[in-house]
């Protein structure tokens, strides 16, 4: 008997080894991708969510507009999950599914390429419509010609009752289509009579209703089971000054009314409907790179303050501007409360009165035509416009600037300053909106026609603007960024010193090339290697620039920007050994060529979180500050499987119930007749043991 048991166990083990794939792996096939997620503000929720245990639906591939009719006309085997290509992922179709087919649609899968795609923008036609200067001045979403994002669909502001899953892999997209063709795409009216290829999407979002309700629910936790349903959107602003500011003791910090500041600002963040996918190349990275090149150029042509009365330049990159100007609102809040810069920075705080001029970089979709927009007329606005035209003409850059005082200002950070003071001396440098993929997954390197030059040249070297470039064509994005940054730098140079810039050296197109490659393709690039001590920490993908929350690691862009400012704006200290360059503001960088160099830096960071979450008694209905939060969620995943037909499921259930009832009956009969069937058990007999004498 024992030998038989051992042989049986051995045979079973051999069978398991011969087919070691788990049953679940045979039933399900995983699909790589990401999902939209839920964000909330003071009034409502946006985004999407699956059910708690995942949303399941029969796959229905939509190839033409007519394929939607199947979902709208009582399909035979609901729920369904339509697979939609980008050209059909429109507001009209998504709202049609939301309003008319939400009872039969359990999820949507977006898959496909940019081919034949005319436009694809998830953002509203009026970005930050309710967070700007005055609601009367914002554009109308119904007026496409006069809007700031004429190609916007507004899907980023909608709340969908089903998950929307993005599949970028062509292999996984083909897997879904093949499964549909094999099991679903025939005899559509009798689908309920057979097994169907289906998909399960797990993307459950914990948050609901609005930010106020969600924050209150998160605060009503106990120590036994702490639960957070949402977190405020927050990150860091990054800034640097052209000239070092005076170091003071914390106790002696006070605003110096004689200190004058010129601000050059842009936003560093981007947004998208899907988690982790938002390149933001044309939408925000181009002006981001223009600011970085301008800062590097000004630090080279004006390394020291020639006169103590000359204003300093503050370069600021605001974070979270896509969500009602989070970074700039907090920046102004800190200025008003004497908290910028922080005490740890060991410099005097600044106030709004110290800022004499603000140049805010908006979208730069058309690099040949720039509008200089401002709310009120003031002398420096006209002077800046004249200087821009002057230096464009001097170096033959063919950049046209138009001085434009208007009421409907572009949606940029300057609106936060003008909201506090309508007469604030701010100008917005932007171009007419032509970006067809603003705030979407397709605003990538192809959208700006970026081709990496990979010159291996020193990107910190200035270029002769009078000589043609040997590495880039005149119409390349690298040359356009170089030209715009040079014009801005020369204009600010003359405004600061009162002298014309007479040299021929300007910004570096190589620097623009390396910067775009690092932030669009891979962090393993020469520019990042020049600021990071350990090269092994650089990932082979670009840093995310969505502001996110404090729980995530989406702060690499902040860390990298901080380092680039130190390398390019900080003063290089010759002859200083590494052991004498360990305490800030002295910072050691590998530098170009990785030879190592010490820099006296001026860069730092400040919080980019809305003041609404700092004030305990904030009025959530006031609309004064941004109130955006992000839902918490577990891992996002998707998998396809073969769902049995309704008849098959009913038959399986009936057989199972029948077997269960018969089992109970058999056990009952065997139990009552056990003495007849098995006789008396020897173990029940009384065994007498003689007593020990």
SULVEN-V818043 format. One record per backbone hydrogen bond with DSSP energy under -0.5 kcal/mol. NH is the residue of the N-H (numbers start at 1). CO is the residue of the C=O. If there is no record, write none. Layout:
nh=NH co=CO
nh=NH co=CO
This chain:
nh=5 co=1
nh=6 co=2
nh=7 co=3
nh=8 co=4
nh=9 co=5
nh=10 co=6
nh=11 co=7
nh=12 co=8
nh=13 co=9
nh=14 co=10
nh=15 co=11
nh=16 co=12
nh=17 co=13
nh=18 co=14
nh=19 co=15
nh=20 co=17
nh=26 co=22
nh=27 co=23
nh=28 co=24
nh=29 co=640
nh=31 co=638
nh=34 co=166
nh=36 co=164
nh=37 co=273
nh=39 co=46
nh=40 co=629
nh=41 co=44
nh=46 co=39
nh=47 co=158
nh=50 co=203
nh=54 co=51
nh=55 co=201
nh=57 co=199
nh=58 co=79
nh=59 co=197
nh=60 co=81
nh=62 co=83
nh=63 co=61
nh=67 co=64
nh=68 co=65
nh=69 co=66
nh=70 co=67
nh=71 co=67
nh=71 co=68
nh=72 co=68
nh=73 co=69
nh=78 co=75
nh=79 co=104
nh=80 co=104
nh=81 co=58
nh=82 co=107
nh=83 co=60
nh=84 co=82
nh=84 co=109
nh=85 co=62
nh=88 co=85
nh=89 co=85
nh=89 co=86
nh=90 co=88
nh=94 co=90
nh=95 co=91
nh=96 co=92
nh=97 co=93
nh=98 co=94
nh=99 co=95
nh=100 co=96
nh=101 co=96
nh=101 co=97
nh=104 co=101
nh=105 co=101
nh=106 co=80
nh=106 co=104
nh=107 co=80
nh=108 co=163
nh=109 co=82
nh=110 co=165
nh=111 co=84
nh=111 co=109
nh=112 co=167
nh=117 co=114
nh=118 co=116
nh=120 co=436
nh=121 co=151
nh=122 co=439
nh=123 co=438
nh=129 co=126
nh=131 co=128
nh=132 co=128
nh=137 co=134
nh=138 co=134
nh=138 co=135
nh=143 co=140
nh=144 co=142
nh=147 co=144
nh=148 co=125
nh=149 co=125
nh=152 co=149
nh=153 co=121
nh=153 co=123
nh=154 co=123
nh=156 co=122
nh=157 co=154
nh=158 co=155
nh=160 co=47
nh=160 co=158
nh=163 co=106
nh=165 co=108
nh=166 co=34
nh=167 co=110
nh=167 co=165
nh=168 co=166
nh=173 co=169
nh=174 co=170
nh=175 co=171
nh=176 co=172
nh=177 co=173
nh=178 co=174
nh=179 co=175
nh=180 co=176
nh=181 co=177
nh=182 co=178
nh=183 co=179
nh=184 co=180
nh=185 co=180
nh=186 co=184
nh=190 co=187
nh=191 co=188
nh=193 co=190
nh=194 co=191
nh=196 co=643
nh=198 co=641
nh=199 co=57
nh=200 co=639
nh=201 co=55
nh=202 co=200
nh=202 co=637
nh=203 co=201
nh=206 co=632
nh=210 co=208
nh=211 co=41
nh=214 co=210
nh=215 co=211
nh=216 co=212
nh=217 co=213
nh=218 co=214
nh=219 co=215
nh=220 co=216
nh=221 co=219
nh=229 co=227
nh=231 co=630
nh=233 co=628
nh=234 co=548
nh=235 co=608
nh=237 co=606
nh=238 co=317
nh=239 co=604
nh=240 co=315
nh=242 co=313
nh=248 co=346
nh=252 co=249
nh=253 co=250
nh=256 co=349
nh=257 co=255
nh=259 co=256
nh=261 co=354
nh=262 co=312
nh=263 co=357
nh=264 co=314
nh=265 co=263
nh=265 co=359
nh=266 co=316
nh=268 co=318
nh=269 co=318
nh=270 co=545
nh=274 co=277
nh=275 co=35
nh=277 co=274
nh=278 co=276
nh=280 co=440
nh=281 co=443
nh=284 co=280
nh=285 co=280
nh=286 co=281
nh=288 co=284
nh=289 co=285
nh=290 co=286
nh=291 co=287
nh=292 co=288
nh=293 co=289
nh=294 co=290
nh=295 co=291
nh=296 co=292
nh=297 co=293
nh=298 co=294
nh=299 co=295
nh=300 co=296
nh=300 co=297
nh=301 co=297
nh=302 co=298
nh=306 co=304
nh=310 co=307
nh=312 co=260
nh=314 co=262
nh=315 co=240
nh=315 co=313
nh=316 co=264
nh=316 co=314
nh=317 co=238
nh=318 co=266
nh=318 co=316
nh=323 co=320
nh=325 co=321
nh=326 co=320
nh=327 co=319
nh=329 co=325
nh=330 co=326
nh=331 co=327
nh=332 co=328
nh=333 co=329
nh=334 co=330
nh=335 co=331
nh=336 co=332
nh=337 co=333
nh=338 co=335
nh=339 co=334
nh=340 co=334
nh=345 co=342
nh=346 co=343
nh=348 co=246
nh=350 co=340
nh=354 co=351
nh=355 co=351
nh=355 co=352
nh=356 co=261
nh=356 co=354
nh=357 co=261
nh=358 co=425
nh=359 co=263
nh=360 co=358
nh=360 co=427
nh=361 co=265
nh=361 co=359
nh=362 co=360
nh=362 co=429
nh=364 co=282
nh=367 co=365
nh=369 co=366
nh=370 co=400
nh=371 co=430
nh=372 co=402
nh=373 co=371
nh=373 co=428
nh=374 co=404
nh=381 co=378
nh=382 co=378
nh=383 co=379
nh=384 co=380
nh=385 co=381
nh=386 co=382
nh=387 co=383
nh=388 co=384
nh=389 co=385
nh=390 co=386
nh=391 co=387
nh=392 co=388
nh=393 co=389
nh=394 co=390
nh=395 co=391
nh=396 co=393
nh=397 co=392
nh=398 co=392
nh=400 co=368
nh=400 co=398
nh=402 co=370
nh=404 co=372
nh=404 co=402
nh=406 co=374
nh=406 co=404
nh=409 co=407
nh=412 co=410
nh=415 co=412
nh=416 co=413
nh=417 co=413
nh=418 co=414
nh=419 co=415
nh=420 co=416
nh=420 co=417
nh=421 co=417
nh=424 co=421
nh=426 co=424
nh=427 co=358
nh=428 co=373
nh=429 co=360
nh=429 co=427
nh=430 co=371
nh=430 co=428
nh=431 co=363
nh=436 co=434
nh=438 co=435
nh=440 co=437
nh=443 co=440
nh=444 co=442
nh=447 co=444
nh=448 co=444
nh=448 co=445
nh=449 co=446
nh=450 co=445
nh=451 co=449
nh=459 co=457
nh=461 co=458
nh=463 co=506
nh=465 co=463
nh=465 co=504
nh=467 co=464
nh=476 co=473
nh=480 co=476
nh=481 co=477
nh=482 co=478
nh=483 co=479
nh=484 co=480
nh=485 co=481
nh=486 co=482
nh=487 co=483
nh=488 co=484
nh=489 co=485
nh=490 co=486
nh=491 co=487
nh=492 co=488
nh=493 co=489
nh=494 co=490
nh=495 co=491
nh=496 co=492
nh=497 co=493
nh=498 co=494
nh=502 co=500
nh=506 co=463
nh=509 co=507
nh=512 co=508
nh=513 co=509
nh=514 co=510
nh=515 co=511
nh=516 co=512
nh=517 co=513
nh=518 co=514
nh=519 co=515
nh=520 co=516
nh=521 co=517
nh=522 co=517
nh=523 co=539
nh=523 co=541
nh=525 co=523
nh=529 co=525
nh=530 co=526
nh=531 co=528
nh=532 co=528
nh=535 co=533
nh=537 co=534
nh=538 co=535
nh=539 co=537
nh=552 co=549
nh=555 co=553
nh=556 co=553
nh=557 co=544
nh=559 co=555
nh=560 co=556
nh=561 co=557
nh=562 co=558
nh=563 co=559
nh=564 co=560
nh=565 co=561
nh=566 co=562
nh=567 co=563
nh=568 co=564
nh=569 co=565
nh=570 co=565
nh=571 co=600
nh=573 co=598
nh=574 co=572
nh=576 co=573
nh=577 co=575
nh=580 co=577
nh=581 co=578
nh=584 co=582
nh=586 co=583
nh=587 co=585
nh=587 co=599
nh=589 co=597
nh=591 co=530
nh=594 co=591
nh=596 co=590
nh=597 co=589
nh=598 co=573
nh=599 co=587
nh=600 co=571
nh=601 co=585
nh=601 co=599
nh=604 co=239
nh=606 co=237
nh=608 co=235
nh=610 co=233
nh=613 co=610
nh=614 co=611
nh=615 co=611
nh=616 co=614
nh=618 co=615
nh=620 co=618
nh=622 co=619
nh=629 co=40
nh=630 co=231
nh=631 co=38
nh=632 co=229
nh=634 co=204
nh=637 co=202
nh=638 co=31
nh=639 co=200
nh=640 co=29
nh=641 co=198
nh=642 co=27
nh=643 co=196
nh=643 co=641
nh=646 co=192
nh=647 co=192
nh=649 co=645
nh=650 co=646
nh=651 co=647
nh=652 co=648
nh=653 co=649
nh=654 co=650
nh=655 co=651
nh=656 co=652
nh=657 co=653
nh=658 co=654
nh=659 co=655
nh=660 co=656
nh=661 co=657
nh=662 co=658
nh=663 co=659
nh=664 co=660
nh=665 co=661
nh=666 co=662
nh=667 co=663
nh=668 co=664
nh=669 co=665
nh=670 co=666
nh=671 co=667
nh=672 co=668
nh=673 co=669
nh=674 co=671
nh=677 co=673
nh=678 co=674
nh=679 co=675
nh=684 co=681
nh=685 co=682
nh=687 co=685
nh=688 co=686
nh=690 co=688
